Amino acid sequence: MAASRRSVLCGAALGALALAAAPRARAATPRLTGSTPMSPPAWALLQRQLLRANAEACQVFYDRYFDERGYFLCFERWGANDGPDDAIENFNDWPLLHALGGAEIVRTMYTQGWEGHLRQYTAAKTTEVEIAREGMFYKEFNVQLDWQHHAEEMTLFHVQGLSDPNNPRFADRARRFSALYMGEDPDAPNYDPEHRVIRSLMNGSRGPMLRKATALDWAGDPFDTAGFFMEHGEDTYEQTLHHYDEYTDVVGDHPLNLFATTLALNAFMIDHEAKYRDWLLGYVDAWAERAKQNDDLIPSNVGLDGVIGSAADGNWWGGTYGWGFSPVNPVTGLREDRSRVFRTILGFFNAYLLTGDDRYLDTWRKQADRLNAEKRTVDGQIQTPTMFGPDGWYGWKNGLHQTNSLDIWWFSMKPSDRARAPDHPWVAFLEGRNPDFPEAALRDGLAQVATRAELQRQDTTTPDTRLADACLDINPARVTALMQTMMGAIHIARPGWSPTTANAGGSPLYARLRYFDPDNRRAGMPEDVAALVDRMTDDETAVTLINLNVTEARTVTVQGGGYGEHRIRSVTISDARQAVDAATFTVTLAPGSGAHLVLAMDRYVNPPTLRFPWDR
């Protein structure tokens, strides 16, 4: 980055770093010192303001919608519309907020809420839905549902280890939940290791559904909808039930099950037990092989025998949430395209995080090429398909197929992948074309927190008129701008980080950098410190660190990657290079001081770990 642009970002000259002696705990940790005075740039002040605003709004939200047990105060139901996964989704992004440096109360609240919802929905039972008559959870996991909804249920858990890696409950659950999908739990024979298939779209702690699903299985017990806010627009329970009339073909494997790989990833990152890595890569490899066999298109149904389409009348595109799944919406009477195949790239990203092997991204490049090869022109507009059924391609969208292409570029950093992807304000900033992005994005984040806090104040629901999904749109945690500016991270959530990212819940943290507070022995940026990642390439990352406190020094540990998967070879400032050759280094910033660092990196060369730097 040119010096003139750095001055715009930082508002002050950037000084040198001095290498200091490192205390030797387990291994030498490079320690640097920043002492050049820096006037507080607007983005730094806005970052700290957004961290505070998020935490304050979350506390008000928690005090209203949760009780002292951590139970969500609602009318408890089973179902894909408004079931247990929706109750815990009210904490979406809270663990990320804390991991960024949010107040400690945030971790206290979401931990209590996570533990509470496990007890709440283990005790909650159905009457008519057979699988949940003994409890909606068994062994602290949903008894049986699809991985679109399991992933939403696991959104908090999948990133809980960022701030609490030494919690024995977390470690135990990571291993037990993984066992449900690795053939290790006799109560849950979900996985067939011979054919490398998860045996049904509907699976869980009581095993797979090996019959046709019914609308009742999906919609839950009948109830009187009068007085409830219905998120999906239904007026009656009958409409809720009929929403699922065509959700019947669930036997066999579906790419949605790739979301289960994040369970194994977390279990592996605890202590690097090889079986979790082996299972994850083996299962993703199976899907990559199926795509290769299927003309570079990931099939949406694989039978119990491991044969593509054998559980869907031989159709590779068959099955619920498959390429050809366009059921009738009873509210509108219209058919809606509901393929979920594009969301499942997360499994391949998890494999890439473990290996840095480009072939996991290439599976999706080739699929995009296949879809773009089917393009047509209508009224001068190029269109590409998103669906396939008995009559061929349909679900045409304007433009070339670019879903997930920015994410693929973020991982690979290849110019060829950037050329395949659309533009984005954040990417334009990283490329030097949008210098106003950090301030604009952070201000927008503050506006979103304020808007959601106001919506909460306007909410008139009560526990007996509130379904589990009623408050999802007023959860105040807004972290996308913080993740992008502070960590150079993509935020694959609901919605995704770019207009072209398919919605998906339950991802791990995909970040270029991460921070720790060594003085307080916690995850996240220390109080008063802000960071701006302003450039990323395949082997370099540029970041500005600033201590806004004018009377006290602050110390921050910088890590390569969300889980230490990147090796930092060196740190350079003002042409002075300091060797690091580790996943982390530590910087002490003098009062009111800052520094602009350029990190030379080898990406995806370390086994990812959840351990804090001082515990390694």
C-alpha positions in Angstrom: 0.0 0.0 0.0 1.3 3.4 -0.9 2.4 5.7 2.0 -0.1 8.4 1.0 -3.0 5.9 1.4 -1.6 4.8 4.8 -1.7 8.4 6.0 -5.4 8.6 4.9 -6.2 5.4 6.9 -4.2 6.2 10.0 -4.1 10.0 10.2 -0.5 10.0 11.4 3.0 8.9 10.5 3.7 5.3 11.1 6.7 4.4 13.3 9.0 1.5 13.8 8.6 -1.6 15.9 11.4 -2.7 18.2 12.0 -6.4 18.9 12.0 -7.2 22.6 13.0 -10.3 24.5 10.3 -12.9 24.7 9.4 -14.8 27.9 9.7 -18.5 27.3 6.7 -20.4 28.5 6.2 -23.3 26.1 8.0 -21.7 23.2 9.6 -18.4 22.2 6.9 -15.9 21.3 8.1 -12.9 19.2 7.3 -9.7 21.0 7.1 -6.3 19.3 6.7 -2.8 20.6 4.8 0.1 18.9 5.5 3.6 20.2 4.8 6.1 17.4 2.0 8.5 18.4 -1.1 8.2 16.1 -4.1 10.4 16.0 -7.3 8.3 16.4 -8.7 7.7 12.9 -12.5 7.6 12.6 -12.6 3.9 11.8 -10.9 3.0 15.1 -13.3 5.1 17.2 -16.2 3.5 15.3 -14.9 0.0 15.9 -14.8 0.4 19.6 -18.2 2.2 19.6 -19.7 -0.7 17.6 -18.3 -3.3 20.0 -19.8 -1.5 23.0 -23.1 -0.8 21.3 -23.5 -4.5 20.3 -22.8 -5.7 23.9 -25.2 -3.2 25.5 -28.0 -4.0 23.1 -27.4 -7.8 23.6 -27.8 -7.4 27.3 -31.1 -5.6 27.0 -32.3 -8.3 24.5 -31.2 -11.1 26.9 -32.9 -9.6 29.9 -36.2 -9.4 28.1 -36.3 -12.7 26.2 -34.5 -15.1 28.4 -35.0 -16.2 32.0 -32.5 -16.9 34.8 -32.2 -20.5 33.5 -31.2 -19.4 30.0 -34.6 -20.6 28.6 -36.0 -18.6 25.7 -39.4 -17.3 26.7 -41.7 -18.6 24.0 -44.3 -21.2 23.1 -42.2 -24.3 22.6 -42.8 -26.3 19.4 -41.1 -28.9 17.3 -40.7 -28.2 13.6 -38.6 -26.9 10.9 -40.4 -23.5 10.9 -40.2 -22.6 14.6 -38.5 -25.3 16.5 -35.5 -25.6 18.8 -33.0 -24.4 16.2 -34.8 -21.0 16.0 -34.7 -20.5 19.8 -30.9 -20.8 19.9 -30.5 -18.7 16.7 -31.4 -15.7 18.8 -27.7 -15.9 19.8 -26.4 -15.8 16.3 -23.1 -13.8 16.1 -22.8 -13.4 19.9 -19.8 -15.8 20.2 -18.2 -13.9 17.3 -18.8 -10.6 19.0 -17.0 -11.8 22.1 -14.2 -13.3 20.1 -13.7 -9.9 18.4 -13.3 -8.3 21.8 -16.8 -7.7 23.0 -17.6 -7.4 26.7 -17.3 -10.5 28.9 -21.0 -10.3 29.8 -21.7 -11.4 26.2 -20.0 -14.8 26.7 -21.8 -15.2 30.1 -25.1 -14.6 28.4 -24.7 -16.9 25.4 -23.2 -19.7 27.5 -26.1 -19.6 29.9 -28.5 -19.5 26.9 -26.8 -22.5 25.2 -26.9 -24.6 28.4 -30.5 -23.5 29.1 -31.8 -24.4 25.6 -30.3 -27.9 25.9 -32.3 -28.5 29.0 -35.4 -26.7 27.7 -35.7 -28.8 24.6 -34.7 -32.0 26.1 -37.7 -31.6 28.4 -40.0 -30.3 25.7 -41.9 -33.2 24.0 -44.3 -33.7 21.1 -47.6 -35.5 21.2 -48.2 -36.5 17.5 -44.7 -36.4 16.1 -43.4 -39.8 17.0 -39.6 -39.2 17.0 -39.8 -36.4 19.6 -42.3 -37.8 22.1 -39.5 -38.5 24.5 -38.0 -35.1 24.1 -37.0 -32.9 21.2 -33.3 -33.4 22.1 -31.6 -36.7 23.1 -28.0 -36.7 24.2 -28.2 -32.9 23.9 -28.7 -33.0 20.2 -31.8 -32.7 18.0 -33.4 -36.1 17.6 -34.0 -36.0 13.8 -34.0 -33.2 11.3 -32.2 -32.0 8.2 -28.8 -30.3 8.2 -30.2 -27.0 7.0 -31.8 -26.8 10.4 -29.2 -28.7 12.4 -26.7 -26.1 11.0 -28.8 -23.3 12.3 -29.1 -25.1 15.7 -25.3 -25.4 15.8 -24.4 -21.8 14.7 -23.5 -20.9 18.3 -21.8 -24.1 19.2 -19.6 -24.2 16.1 -17.8 -21.0 17.2 -18.2 -21.5 21.0 -14.6 -22.8 21.1 -13.2 -19.5 19.9 -13.6 -18.0 23.4 -14.0 -21.1 25.5 -11.7 -23.8 24.1 -10.9 -25.3 27.6 -14.5 -25.8 28.6 -14.8 -29.5 29.2 -18.5 -29.5 28.3 -17.6 -28.1 24.9 -14.9 -30.7 24.3 -17.2 -33.5 25.4 -20.0 -32.4 23.1 -17.7 -31.8 20.1 -16.6 -35.4 20.4 -20.1 -36.8 21.1 -21.8 -34.8 18.4 -19.1 -35.9 15.9 -19.7 -39.5 16.9 -23.3 -39.3 15.8 -22.0 -38.9 12.2 -18.9 -41.1 12.3 -20.6 -44.5 13.0 -19.5 -44.4 16.6 -22.8 -44.0 18.4 -25.0 -47.2 18.3 -28.1 -45.1 19.0 -27.5 -43.1 15.9 -26.5 -45.2 12.9 -26.4 -42.2 10.6 -23.2 -43.0 8.7 -22.3 -46.0 6.5 -18.5 -46.0 6.3 -18.5 -48.6 3.5 -20.4 -46.3 1.1 -19.4 -43.1 2.8 -23.0 -41.9 3.0 -25.0 -40.3 5.7 -28.1 -42.4 5.2 -30.8 -39.8 5.2 -31.5 -36.1 4.8 -33.3 -36.5 8.1 -30.9 -37.5 10.8 -29.9 -36.8 14.4 -29.3 -38.3 17.8 -31.9 -41.0 17.3 -30.6 -42.0 13.9 -31.7 -41.6 10.3 -35.2 -41.5 8.8 -35.3 -44.5 6.4 -38.9 -44.0 5.1 -40.8 -41.3 3.3 -41.2 -38.2 5.5 -44.6 -36.8 6.2 -45.7 -33.2 6.5 -46.2 -33.8 10.2 -42.6 -34.8 10.6 -41.5 -31.4 9.4 -44.3 -29.1 10.7 -44.7 -30.4 14.2 -47.9 -30.9 16.3 -51.1 -29.0 15.5 -51.6 -25.7 17.3 -53.8 -22.7 17.2 -51.9 -20.0 15.3 -54.2 -17.1 16.4 -52.2 -14.4 18.1 -48.8 -15.6 16.9 -46.4 -13.8 14.6 -45.9 -16.3 11.8 -42.5 -15.7 10.2 -43.3 -17.6 7.0 -46.6 -15.9 6.4 -49.0 -18.7 7.2 -52.5 -17.9 8.6 -53.3 -21.3 9.9 -51.6 -24.5 11.1 -53.0 -26.2 8.0 -50.9 -23.9 5.8 -47.9 -24.7 7.9 -48.6 -28.4 7.4 -49.2 -28.1 3.7 -45.9 -26.1 3.3 -44.3 -29.6 3.7 -46.6 -31.7 1.6 -43.8 -32.4 -1.0 -40.9 -32.8 1.5 -41.2 -36.5 1.4 -38.0 -37.9 -0.4 -35.4 -37.9 2.4 -33.8 -41.4 2.2 -30.2 -41.4 1.1 -27.4 -38.9 1.3 -27.8 -35.2 0.4 -25.0 -32.6 0.1 -26.7 -30.7 3.0 -25.1 -33.3 5.2 -21.8 -31.8 4.5 -22.6 -29.3 7.2 -21.8 -32.1 9.7 -18.2 -31.7 8.8 -17.9 -28.7 11.1 -18.6 -31.0 14.1 -15.6 -33.1 13.1 -13.5 -29.9 12.5 -14.1 -28.7 16.0 -13.4 -32.0 17.5 -10.1 -32.2 15.6 -9.1 -28.7 16.6 -9.3 -29.6 20.3 -6.3 -32.0 20.4 -5.6 -33.0 16.8 -7.0 -36.5 17.0 -6.5 -37.8 13.5 -9.8 -39.7 13.2 -11.8 -36.5 13.0 -9.6 -35.1 10.2 -9.7 -38.4 8.3 -13.5 -38.7 8.5 -14.0 -35.1 7.4 -11.7 -35.3 4.4 -13.0 -38.8 3.5 -16.6 -37.6 3.5 -15.8 -34.5 1.4 -13.7 -36.6 -1.0 -16.7 -38.8 -1.5 -18.8 -35.8 -2.6 -16.0 -34.5 -4.8 -15.8 -37.9 -6.5 -19.6 -38.0 -7.0 -19.5 -34.6 -8.7 -16.7 -35.8 -11.0 -18.8 -38.8 -11.9 -21.9 -36.6 -12.5 -20.4 -34.3 -15.2 -19.0 -32.0 -12.6 -22.4 -31.4 -10.9 -22.8 -32.2 -7.3 -25.7 -34.6 -7.2 -28.5 -34.0 -4.7 -29.4 -37.6 -4.0 -27.1 -40.6 -3.3 -28.7 -43.9 -2.4 -28.0 -46.2 0.6 -25.9 -48.2 -1.9 -23.7 -45.2 -2.6 -25.1 -44.9 -6.2 -26.0 -41.4 -7.4 -29.8 -41.0 -7.6 -30.6 -44.6 -6.6 -33.0 -43.4 -3.9 -34.7 -40.9 -6.2 -35.8 -43.1 -9.1 -32.3 -42.8 -10.6 -32.4 -39.0 -10.8 -29.2 -37.3 -9.7 -31.2 -34.1 -9.2 -33.9 -35.7 -7.0 -34.8 -35.5 -3.4 -36.0 -32.9 -0.9 -33.9 -29.7 -1.2 -32.4 -31.2 -4.4 -31.7 -29.6 -7.8 -35.3 -30.3 -8.9 -37.1 -29.3 -5.6 -39.7 -26.7 -6.3 -42.7 -27.3 -4.0 -45.9 -25.3 -3.8 -46.0 -22.5 -1.2 -49.5 -22.8 0.3 -49.5 -19.1 1.2 -49.0 -17.9 -2.4 -50.1 -21.0 -4.3 -46.9 -20.7 -6.4 -44.0 -23.1 -6.8 -40.7 -21.9 -5.3 -37.3 -23.1 -6.1 -35.7 -24.5 -2.9 -32.6 -26.3 -3.9 -30.0 -26.1 -1.1 -27.1 -27.5 -3.0 -25.1 -24.2 -3.3 -25.1 -23.7 0.5 -23.1 -26.9 1.0 -19.8 -25.5 -0.2 -19.1 -25.1 3.5 -18.0 -28.7 3.7 -15.4 -28.1 1.0 -14.2 -24.9 2.8 -13.7 -27.0 5.9 -11.5 -29.4 3.9 -9.5 -26.5 2.5 -9.0 -25.1 6.0 -7.4 -28.4 7.0 -5.3 -28.9 3.9 -5.0 -25.8 1.7 -5.6 -28.3 -1.2 -6.9 -26.4 -4.2 -8.8 -29.4 -5.5 -11.5 -28.7 -2.9 -12.2 -25.4 -4.5 -11.9 -26.7 -8.0 -14.9 -29.0 -7.6 -17.0 -25.8 -7.3 -15.2 -23.9 -10.1 -16.0 -26.8 -12.4 -19.7 -26.8 -11.3 -19.9 -23.1 -12.0 -18.4 -23.7 -15.5 -21.0 -26.3 -16.2 -23.8 -23.9 -15.2 -22.4 -21.1 -17.2 -22.0 -23.4 -20.2 -25.9 -23.7 -20.2 -26.3 -19.9 -20.4 -28.9 -18.4 -22.7 -29.7 -14.9 -23.9 -33.2 -13.4 -23.4 -33.9 -9.8 -24.6 -30.1 -9.2 -24.7 -29.6 -10.4 -21.1 -27.5 -13.5 -20.3 -29.2 -15.9 -18.0 -27.9 -19.1 -16.2 -29.9 -21.9 -14.6 -30.1 -22.7 -10.9 -32.4 -25.8 -11.0 -32.7 -29.1 -13.0 -35.7 -31.4 -13.3 -37.5 -33.8 -15.7 -37.6 -31.2 -18.4 -34.0 -30.0 -18.0 -32.6 -26.8 -16.7 -34.8 -24.1 -15.2 -34.8 -21.5 -12.4 -33.0 -19.0 -14.7 -31.3 -16.0 -13.1 -29.8 -13.0 -14.9 -26.1 -13.0 -15.3 -23.4 -15.6 -15.1 -23.4 -18.0 -12.2 -21.2 -16.5 -9.5 -22.6 -17.9 -6.3 -19.8 -18.4 -3.8 -17.2 -17.1 -6.2 -16.0 -14.3 -3.9 -15.6 -16.8 -1.1 -13.6 -19.1 -3.3 -11.3 -16.2 -4.2 -11.0 -15.3 -0.5 -9.6 -18.7 0.2 -7.4 -19.1 -2.9 -6.3 -15.5 -3.5 -5.8 -16.4 -7.1 -6.2 -13.7 -9.7 -8.1 -16.2 -11.9 -10.7 -16.6 -9.1 -10.9 -12.9 -8.6 -11.7 -12.5 -12.4 -14.6 -15.0 -12.0 -16.2 -13.1 -9.1 -18.3 -9.9 -8.9 -17.2 -6.8 -7.2 -17.9 -6.0 -3.6 -17.3 -2.8 -1.5 -15.0 -4.5 0.9 -13.0 -6.1 -1.8 -12.8 -2.8 -3.6 -11.3 -1.4 -0.4 -8.7 -4.1 -0.1 -7.8 -3.4 -3.7 -7.3 0.3 -3.0 -10.5 1.5 -4.8 -12.8 2.3 -2.0 -11.0 4.2 0.9 -14.3 5.2 2.5 -15.4 1.6 3.1 -14.3 1.1 6.8 -16.0 4.1 8.1 -19.1 3.6 6.0 -19.5 -0.1 6.9 -19.0 0.5 10.7 -21.5 3.4 10.7 -23.9 1.1 8.9 -23.3 -1.6 11.6 -24.1 1.0 14.3 -27.3 1.9 12.5 -28.3 -1.7 12.3 -27.8 -2.2 16.0 -29.9 0.9 16.7 -32.7 -0.2 14.3 -32.9 -3.6 15.9 -33.0 -2.2 19.4 -35.9 0.0 18.3 -37.7 -2.9 16.8 -37.3 -4.7 20.2 -38.9 -1.8 22.0 -41.8 -1.9 19.5 -42.2 -5.7 20.0 -45.6 -6.5 21.7 -45.2 -10.3 21.8 -45.4 -12.2 25.1 -44.0 -15.6 26.0 -47.4 -17.2 25.3 -47.8 -15.5 21.9 -44.2 -15.8 20.8 -42.8 -18.6 18.6 -39.1 -19.5 18.7 -38.4 -17.6 15.4 -40.3 -14.4 16.3 -37.3 -12.4 17.4 -34.7 -13.5 14.9 -34.9 -10.3 13.0 -34.3 -8.1 16.1 -31.3 -10.0 17.5 -29.1 -6.9 17.9 -25.6 -8.5 17.3 -24.2 -7.0 14.1 -20.6 -8.1 13.5 -20.0 -8.3 9.7 -18.2 -4.9 9.5 -16.1 -5.8 12.5 -15.1 -9.1 11.1 -14.1 -7.6 7.7 -12.2 -4.6 9.0 -10.5 -6.2 12.1 -9.9 -9.7 11.0 -10.1 -9.7 7.2 -12.8 -12.4 7.7 -15.7 -13.6 5.6 -19.0 -13.8 7.5 -20.9 -16.8 6.1 -24.1 -16.5 8.0 -27.7 -15.4 7.3 -27.3 -13.4 5.1 -23.9 -14.1 3.7 -21.1 -11.7 3.4 -21.8 -10.8 -0.2 -24.8 -10.6 -2.4 -23.6 -13.7 -4.2 -23.0 -16.0 -1.2 -25.7 -18.6 -0.6 -27.2 -18.3 2.9 -25.8 -20.8 5.3 -25.5 -21.1 9.1 -23.2 -23.1 11.3 -19.8 -22.2 9.8 -16.5 -22.0 11.7 -14.5 -18.8 11.6 -12.8 -18.1 8.3 -10.4 -15.2 9.1 -7.0 -13.9 7.9 -6.1 -12.6 11.4 -7.3 -13.1 14.9 -6.5 -11.3 18.2 -6.0 -12.3 21.8 -5.7 -10.3 25.1 -2.7 -11.9 26.9 -3.0 -9.7 30.0 -6.6 -10.9 30.6 -6.1 -14.3 29.2 -9.1 -14.1 26.9 -10.0 -14.1 23.2 -10.5 -10.9 21.4 -8.9 -7.4 21.0 -7.9 -5.8 24.3 -9.9 -2.8 25.5 -9.1 0.4 23.6 -7.3 -1.3 20.7 -8.6 -1.2 17.1 -7.3 -2.9 14.0 -7.8 -2.4 10.2 -6.8 -5.0 7.7 -6.3 -3.0 4.5 -4.7 -5.4 2.1 -4.6 -9.2 1.6 -2.7 -11.2 -0.9 -1.8 -14.9 -1.2 1.3 -14.4 1.0 0.9 -11.0 2.7 -1.5 -9.2 5.1 -1.3 -5.5 6.0 -2.9 -4.3 9.2 -3.0 -1.1 11.3 -3.1 -1.5 15.1 -3.8 1.5 17.3 -4.1 2.0 21.1 -6.8 4.6 21.7 -5.9 4.8 25.4 -3.7 7.9 25.9 -2.5 6.9 29.5 -2.0 3.2 29.5 -0.2 0.7 27.2 -2.1 -2.2 25.7 -0.7 -5.6 24.6 -2.3 -7.7 21.8 -1.4 -11.1 20.4 -1.9 -11.4 16.7 -2.6 -14.8 15.1 -2.4 -15.9 11.5 -5.8 -17.3 10.7 -8.9 -18.0 12.8 -7.2 -21.1 14.2 -3.5 -20.5 13.7 -3.6 -22.2 10.3 -1.3 -19.6 8.8 2.4 -19.3 9.6 3.7 -15.7 9.9 7.2 -15.6 8.5 7.9 -12.0 9.3 6.6 -8.6 10.2 7.8 -5.5 8.3 7.3 -1.8 9.2 9.0 1.1 7.5 11.3 -1.3 5.6 12.4 -2.9 8.9 11.8 -6.6 8.9 11.5 -8.8 12.0 11.4 -12.6 11.8 8.5 -14.4 13.4 8.2 -18.0 12.0 5.3 -18.8 14.1 1.5 -18.6 14.1 1.4 -15.7 16.5 3.4 -12.7 17.7 2.7 -10.2 20.5 2.7 -6.4 20.2 2.7 -3.9 23.0 1.3 -0.5 22.0 2.4 2.6 24.0 -0.4 5.0 25.1 -1.9 6.7 22.1 0.4 4.9 19.7 -0.1 2.8 16.6 1.7 0.9 13.8 1.1 -0.3 10.3 2.3 -3.9 9.9 2.9 -6.0 6.8 2.9 -9.7 7.6 4.6 -12.2 5.3 2.6 -15.5 5.6 2.5 -19.1 4.5 -1.2 -19.8 4.5 -2.9 -23.1 5.5 0.4 -24.8 6.6 -0.4 -25.4 10.3 -3.0 -27.8 11.7 -5.8 -25.5 12.9 -6.2 -25.4 16.7 -8.7 -24.0 19.2 -6.0 -23.6 21.9 -5.1 -20.1 23.1 -1.6 -19.0 22.1 -0.3 -19.3 25.7 -1.7 -22.9 26.0 0.1 -24.3 23.0 
